[in-house]
Amino acid sequence: MAGVFRGRAGLVAAVFSDRETNDCLQRREPWSHFAAHFAAKEAFLKALGLGFESAASTHFLREIELVCNAERPQMMVHGWLAGLSHKMGISSWSIAVRESCGFAAASVVAVQESDRPTRGSKTSKGEG
């Protein structure tokens, strides 16, 4: 990641939100955090069924934010992608991110409202 983004502030600004950039730059190893944020964006687009190239060329990457807090990472979605997610019935996102030795991997699952168990509903084994 460092080789791609170092010295290219315009590229960083095109891909990462101000909040993501500030979060990553405050870390001891900022480039592995940038890699994790990038991996999360790519996994998010795959969960929506979108191609990465189309999203990258239309500047949708800034609409996807990985927000890191003490509990767990969260996806924040803005703009056109937020509208698309809503139209698809997606109510939330589940994300897992892993960084190691300068590499990062992320998995994103889109949760539709109909996928959530309702109160009092029975599980597949008939337990409630």
C-alpha positions as CSV (number, residue, x, y, z in Angstrom):
1,M,0.0,0.0,0.0
2,A,2.8,2.4,0.9
3,G,4.2,2.1,-2.6
4,V,0.9,2.9,-4.2
5,F,-0.2,5.8,-2.1
6,R,3.0,7.4,-0.6
7,G,3.4,10.9,-2.0
8,R,0.1,10.8,-3.8
9,A,-2.2,12.8,-1.6
10,G,-4.8,13.2,-4.4
11,L,-5.1,9.4,-4.7
12,V,-5.4,9.0,-0.9
13,A,-8.2,11.7,-0.9
14,A,-10.0,10.0,-3.8
15,V,-10.1,6.6,-2.0
16,F,-10.3,7.3,1.7
17,S,-12.6,9.7,3.7
18,D,-11.0,12.3,5.8
19,R,-12.0,10.3,8.9
20,E,-10.3,7.2,7.5
21,T,-7.2,9.1,6.5
22,N,-6.9,10.7,10.0
23,D,-7.4,7.4,11.7
24,C,-4.8,5.6,9.6
25,L,-2.2,8.4,9.9
26,Q,-2.4,8.3,13.7
27,R,-1.4,4.7,13.8
28,R,2.1,3.4,14.3
29,E,2.0,1.6,11.0
30,P,-0.4,3.7,8.9
31,W,0.0,1.8,5.6
32,S,-1.2,-1.5,7.0
33,H,-4.3,0.4,8.3
34,F,-4.8,1.9,4.9
35,A,-4.6,-1.6,3.4
36,A,-7.2,-2.8,5.9
37,H,-9.5,0.0,4.9
38,F,-9.0,-0.7,1.2
39,A,-9.7,-4.4,1.7
40,A,-12.9,-3.5,3.5
41,K,-14.0,-1.3,0.7
42,E,-13.3,-4.0,-1.9
43,A,-15.2,-6.7,0.2
44,F,-18.1,-4.3,0.6
45,L,-18.4,-3.8,-3.2
46,K,-18.3,-7.6,-3.7
47,A,-21.1,-8.1,-1.1
48,L,-23.2,-5.7,-3.1
49,G,-22.4,-7.6,-6.3
50,L,-20.6,-4.6,-7.9
51,G,-17.4,-4.7,-9.8
52,F,-14.4,-3.0,-8.2
53,E,-13.4,-1.2,-11.4
54,S,-16.8,0.5,-11.9
55,A,-16.8,1.7,-8.3
56,A,-13.2,3.0,-8.5
57,S,-13.8,4.8,-11.8
58,T,-16.9,6.6,-10.5
59,H,-15.4,7.7,-7.1
60,F,-17.7,5.6,-5.0
61,L,-14.9,4.4,-2.8
62,R,-15.2,7.5,-0.5
63,E,-18.8,6.6,0.1
64,I,-17.7,3.5,1.9
65,E,-16.0,4.1,5.3
66,L,-14.5,1.6,7.7
67,V,-14.9,3.2,11.1
68,C,-12.7,1.7,13.8
69,N,-13.7,1.9,17.4
70,A,-12.9,0.1,20.6
71,E,-15.7,-2.5,20.2
72,R,-15.5,-3.6,16.5
73,P,-15.1,-2.1,13.1
74,Q,-18.2,-0.8,11.4
75,M,-19.1,0.1,7.8
76,M,-20.6,3.5,7.2
77,V,-22.1,4.0,3.8
78,H,-23.0,7.3,2.2
79,G,-24.4,8.7,-1.0
80,W,-25.5,6.6,-3.9
81,L,-24.2,3.4,-2.4
82,A,-26.4,4.0,0.7
83,G,-29.4,4.4,-1.5
84,L,-28.6,1.2,-3.4
85,S,-28.1,-0.7,-0.2
86,H,-31.5,0.5,1.1
87,K,-33.2,-0.5,-2.2
88,M,-31.7,-3.9,-1.8
89,G,-33.2,-4.2,1.6
90,I,-29.9,-4.2,3.4
91,S,-30.3,-3.1,7.0
92,S,-26.8,-3.6,8.3
93,W,-23.3,-4.9,7.6
94,S,-21.1,-7.4,9.4
95,I,-17.4,-7.0,8.9
96,A,-14.2,-8.8,9.9
97,V,-10.8,-7.2,9.1
98,R,-7.4,-8.8,9.7
99,E,-4.0,-7.2,9.3
100,S,-0.7,-9.0,9.4
101,C,2.8,-8.3,8.1
102,G,1.7,-5.4,5.9
103,F,-1.1,-7.4,4.4
104,A,-4.8,-7.1,5.0
105,A,-8.0,-9.1,4.4
106,A,-11.6,-8.3,5.0
107,S,-14.9,-10.0,4.8
108,V,-18.2,-8.2,4.6
109,V,-21.7,-9.7,4.9
110,A,-24.8,-7.7,3.9
111,V,-27.7,-8.4,6.3
112,Q,-31.1,-7.9,4.9
113,E,-34.0,-7.1,7.2
114,S,-35.7,-10.4,6.3
115,D,-32.5,-12.3,7.4
116,R,-32.8,-11.1,11.0
117,P,-34.7,-13.3,13.4
118,T,-37.8,-11.6,14.9
119,R,-38.7,-11.8,18.6
120,G,-40.4,-15.0,19.4
121,S,-39.5,-16.7,16.1
122,K,-38.4,-20.3,16.2
123,T,-35.0,-21.5,15.1
124,S,-34.6,-24.2,12.5
125,K,-34.6,-26.9,15.3
126,G,-37.8,-25.6,16.7
127,E,-36.1,-23.9,19.7
128,G,-37.4,-20.5,20.6
